[in-house]
Amino acid sequence: MVDEFVEDETVSNENLEHSKQYLTEEFATQLEELKVPYQIEIVKFATDTDSIGSIICKRAAQLNAGIVVMAKHNKGCIKEFLIGSCTNYCTHHCKAPVMVLHAE
């Protein structure tokens, strides 16, 4: 029997805030200079029953997002085949355009 992983709420909140700060520092200035309205939305959810890609597409639709930006991680063909690809799912199912950034 495997014990369920329970994340510390304080650490989780710190990670979410760090992620939001990083995204703001990386993109906010450029978007503001171009006068592009934006909203940084970090969604935390359990993924027991729903596909992550499906949840991302649903949330983008709820927000009426102009674009969904995702990072593609090179996991290899076999791993992608076995576990699926969230990025691949979103590029085929999101109603909003999806921009894929390739991780180095």
C-alpha positions as CSV (number, residue, x, y, z in Angstrom):
1,M,0.0,0.0,0.0
2,V,1.4,3.4,-0.9
3,D,0.7,6.3,1.4
4,E,-1.0,9.3,-0.2
5,F,1.3,12.3,-0.7
6,V,0.0,15.3,1.2
7,E,1.7,18.6,0.3
8,D,2.3,21.1,3.1
9,E,-0.2,24.0,2.5
10,T,2.4,26.7,3.5
11,V,4.9,25.3,1.0
12,S,2.2,24.9,-1.6
13,N,1.1,28.6,-1.2
14,E,4.7,29.7,-1.4
15,N,5.2,27.7,-4.6
16,L,2.1,29.3,-6.2
17,E,3.2,32.8,-5.2
18,H,6.7,32.1,-6.5
19,S,5.2,30.9,-9.8
20,K,3.0,34.0,-10.2
21,Q,5.9,36.3,-9.3
22,Y,8.1,34.6,-11.9
23,L,5.5,34.9,-14.7
24,T,4.8,38.5,-13.8
25,E,8.6,39.4,-13.9
26,E,9.1,37.5,-17.2
27,F,6.1,38.8,-19.1
28,A,4.2,41.7,-17.5
29,T,6.6,44.4,-18.6
30,Q,6.5,43.4,-22.2
31,L,2.7,42.9,-22.2
32,E,2.2,46.3,-20.6
33,E,4.5,48.0,-23.1
34,L,2.5,46.5,-25.9
35,K,-0.7,47.5,-24.2
36,V,-1.9,43.9,-24.1
37,P,-4.3,43.2,-21.3
38,Y,-3.4,40.1,-19.4
39,Q,-4.4,38.0,-16.3
40,I,-2.1,35.5,-14.7
41,E,-4.1,32.5,-13.6
42,I,-2.5,29.7,-11.7
43,V,-4.9,26.9,-11.1
44,K,-4.4,24.3,-8.4
45,F,-6.5,21.2,-8.7
46,A,-6.5,17.5,-8.0
47,T,-6.0,15.3,-11.0
48,D,-7.4,12.0,-9.8
49,T,-10.2,11.7,-12.3
50,D,-9.8,14.4,-14.9
51,S,-7.2,14.9,-17.5
52,I,-4.9,17.8,-16.8
53,G,-5.3,18.9,-20.4
54,S,-9.1,18.8,-20.2
55,I,-9.1,20.9,-17.0
56,I,-6.7,23.5,-18.6
57,C,-9.0,23.8,-21.7
58,K,-12.1,24.1,-19.5
59,R,-10.5,26.8,-17.3
60,A,-9.3,28.7,-20.4
61,A,-12.9,28.7,-21.7
62,Q,-14.2,29.9,-18.3
63,L,-11.8,32.8,-18.4
64,N,-12.4,33.5,-22.1
65,A,-8.6,33.3,-22.4
66,G,-7.1,35.0,-25.5
67,I,-4.3,32.5,-25.5
68,V,-3.0,29.5,-23.5
69,V,0.8,29.4,-23.0
70,M,2.3,26.0,-22.2
71,A,5.8,24.6,-21.9
72,K,6.7,21.4,-23.8
73,H,9.0,19.1,-21.9
74,N,10.9,16.5,-23.9
75,K,9.9,13.2,-22.3
76,G,10.5,11.0,-25.2
77,C,8.1,9.1,-27.4
78,I,7.5,6.1,-25.2
79,K,6.7,8.1,-22.1
80,E,4.5,10.5,-24.0
81,F,2.6,7.5,-25.5
82,L,2.1,5.8,-22.1
83,I,1.1,8.8,-20.1
84,G,-0.2,11.1,-22.8
85,S,0.8,14.7,-23.4
86,C,-1.0,17.6,-21.8
87,T,0.4,20.0,-24.3
88,N,-0.7,17.8,-27.2
89,Y,-4.2,17.5,-25.8
90,C,-4.5,21.2,-25.4
91,T,-3.3,22.0,-28.9
92,H,-6.1,19.8,-30.3
93,H,-8.9,20.6,-27.9
94,C,-8.6,24.2,-26.5
95,K,-10.9,26.7,-28.2
96,A,-8.3,29.5,-27.5
97,P,-5.0,29.5,-29.4
98,V,-2.2,27.5,-27.7
99,M,1.4,28.8,-27.7
100,V,4.0,26.1,-27.0
101,L,7.3,27.1,-25.5
102,H,10.0,24.5,-25.9
103,A,12.0,23.8,-22.7
104,E,15.8,23.9,-23.1
